Amino acid sequence: MSGFREEIHGREAGAWTVRDGATHGREVRAMFARISGVYDFMNHLLSFNRDRTWRRRVVARLDHDTWEVLDLCAGTGDLALEAMKAGRGRAWIAADFCPEMLEGSRSKRGAEQLRLAAADAMSLPFKNHSVDAVTVGFGVRNFADVRAGMAEIVRVLRPGGQLLVLEFFRDDPAGGGEHRGVARPVRWLLRTVVPTLGRLVGRDGAAYTYLPGSMDEFLTTSEFSALLAEHGFGGVFTERQTFGIAHLVGGRLP
Ligand SMILES: C[S@@+](CC[C@H](N)C(=O)[O-])C[C@H]1O[C@@H](n2cnc3c(N)ncnc32)[C@H](O)[C@@H]1O
């Protein structure tokens, strides 16, 4: 029994929901609250700073004339702030169900322009068709019910709205091995080194066991792309990041 399963209610590989959504949400929120103080440092350390490039690539896909950008599962605000810095969007909402993570954005440059919202992606406190774009960086993997989260995103997006999701997806050997080449050893490192570094540097081994555990139990990019199409998104694309360690999947509503 892995630390991941002891700590967080996980999902069967490829399942849309976890067994107990309420418990899962509580545990995920508590875990991010615990690591909120070291989150940014650990992110940059564990990804060799690639996370910054990955977020820039998400932002580069946002329409030039987009207005309201909702960054869901915003954490410490880096993706929303990156959009702001790049001049994509005019208003930025950083929404997350963990206030401790959102607090981490406050000292960052431009943060005073962010609208912070304590919000659960399973039931968003925003009006129908109220935003032009939704970005989610390493968030959907944590959803207790991925379909419910997608339905909420579709509800708040305006017609023609963009969804851009950056994520660590489950390997898809049937799909030709998306994580071929160096991605395989790197993902092996994620499974072994990350929990150790998490324990030593982040002082929370369980939280950093959750990352590879949830990655292996999530959806593949093909499964996730199919979900976007099922929810009405067109022009669904997948963009490999750094040899397929992470992927950007996106689409647009009609
Ligand atoms: C791995 S962090 C990603 C933070 C940020 N997007 C980034 O790129 O660094 C995942 C974030 O998702 C949030 N989260 C997870 N499930 C959520 C949910 N159901 N509703 C809102 N936020 C959620 C967590 O609190 C955490 O801050």
The ligand as a MOL file (V3000), in Angstrom:
LIG
                    3D

  0  0  0     0  0            999 V3000
M  V30 BEGIN CTAB
M  V30 COUNTS 27 29 0 0 0
M  V30 BEGIN ATOM
M  V30 1 C -0.2520 21.4530 -8.1530 0
M  V30 2 S -1.0660 22.9140 -7.6290 0 CHG=1
M  V30 3 C -0.9740 23.9180 -9.0830 0
M  V30 4 C -0.8980 25.3900 -8.7910 0
M  V30 5 C -0.6640 26.2760 -10.0050 0
M  V30 6 N -1.7350 26.1810 -10.9630 0
M  V30 7 C 0.6550 25.9990 -10.6680 0
M  V30 8 O 0.6970 25.9050 -11.9040 0
M  V30 9 O 1.6590 25.9070 -9.9700 0 CHG=-1
M  V30 10 C -2.7350 22.3830 -7.6260 0
M  V30 11 C -3.6850 23.3920 -7.0220 0
M  V30 12 O -5.0170 22.9590 -7.3050 0
M  V30 13 C -5.8230 23.2640 -6.1990 0
M  V30 14 N -7.0200 22.4170 -6.2980 0
M  V30 15 C -7.0720 21.0720 -6.3020 0
M  V30 16 N -8.3400 20.6490 -6.4240 0
M  V30 17 C -9.1110 21.7660 -6.4860 0
M  V30 18 C -10.5090 21.9860 -6.6160 0
M  V30 19 N -11.3870 20.9830 -6.6650 0
M  V30 20 N -10.9480 23.2640 -6.6710 0
M  V30 21 C -10.0810 24.3080 -6.5970 0
M  V30 22 N -8.7560 24.1620 -6.4570 0
M  V30 23 C -8.2730 22.8980 -6.4200 0
M  V30 24 C -4.9320 22.9920 -5.0070 0
M  V30 25 O -5.3730 23.6410 -3.8530 0
M  V30 26 C -3.5920 23.5110 -5.5210 0
M  V30 27 O -3.3930 24.8530 -5.1620 0
M  V30 END ATOM
M  V30 BEGIN BOND
M  V30 1 1 1 2
M  V30 2 1 2 3
M  V30 3 1 2 10
M  V30 4 1 3 4
M  V30 5 1 4 5
M  V30 6 1 5 6
M  V30 7 1 5 7
M  V30 8 2 7 8
M  V30 9 1 7 9
M  V30 10 1 10 11
M  V30 11 1 11 12
M  V30 12 1 11 26
M  V30 13 1 12 13
M  V30 14 1 13 14
M  V30 15 1 13 24
M  V30 16 1 14 15
M  V30 17 1 14 23
M  V30 18 2 15 16
M  V30 19 1 16 17
M  V30 20 1 17 18
M  V30 21 2 17 23
M  V30 22 1 18 19
M  V30 23 2 18 20
M  V30 24 1 20 21
M  V30 25 2 21 22
M  V30 26 1 22 23
M  V30 27 1 24 25
M  V30 28 1 24 26
M  V30 29 1 26 27
M  V30 END BOND
M  V30 END CTAB
M  END
